[in-house]
Amino acid sequence: MPSLFRFLFLVGVLGAMVAGGLYVLATHFEPEQREVSQPVLGVKIRKQ
């Protein structure tokens, strides 16, 4: 039974580290915003 608790503890710690790393990456390293425009092939726009 102690090996099961040790395994679950290790999985929990690794999961917390991954979740914390993703949180830090999402909050501190946001990409700069820029406008992107691309033509859509096969679509004609009527000018009025």
C-alpha positions as CSV (number, residue, x, y, z in Angstrom):
1,M,0.0,0.0,0.0
2,P,2.8,2.6,0.7
3,S,4.0,2.2,-2.9
4,L,0.6,3.1,-4.2
5,F,0.5,6.3,-2.1
6,R,4.1,7.2,-3.2
7,F,3.0,6.7,-6.8
8,L,-0.1,8.8,-6.4
9,F,1.9,11.5,-4.7
10,L,4.4,11.5,-7.5
11,V,1.7,11.7,-10.2
12,G,0.0,14.6,-8.2
13,V,3.3,16.5,-7.9
14,L,4.1,16.1,-11.6
15,G,0.6,17.1,-12.6
16,A,0.7,20.2,-10.4
17,M,4.1,21.2,-11.9
18,V,2.7,20.8,-15.4
19,A,-0.4,22.8,-14.6
20,G,1.6,25.5,-12.9
21,G,4.0,25.7,-15.9
22,L,1.0,26.1,-18.3
23,Y,-0.5,28.8,-16.1
24,V,2.8,30.7,-16.0
25,L,3.2,30.4,-19.8
26,A,-0.4,31.5,-20.4
27,T,-0.3,34.6,-18.1
28,H,3.2,36.0,-18.5
29,F,4.1,35.2,-22.2
30,E,1.1,36.5,-24.2
31,P,1.8,37.1,-27.9
32,E,1.6,40.6,-29.3
33,Q,-1.6,41.3,-31.1
34,R,-1.5,42.1,-34.8
35,E,-4.1,42.4,-37.6
36,V,-4.1,39.6,-40.2
37,S,-6.1,39.8,-43.4
38,Q,-6.1,37.1,-46.1
39,P,-8.2,36.9,-49.3
40,V,-10.7,34.1,-49.4
41,L,-10.5,32.2,-52.7
42,G,-13.7,31.8,-54.6
43,V,-15.6,34.6,-52.9
44,K,-16.5,37.8,-54.8
45,I,-17.5,40.9,-53.0
46,R,-20.0,43.2,-54.7
47,K,-19.2,46.9,-54.5
48,Q,-22.3,49.1,-54.2
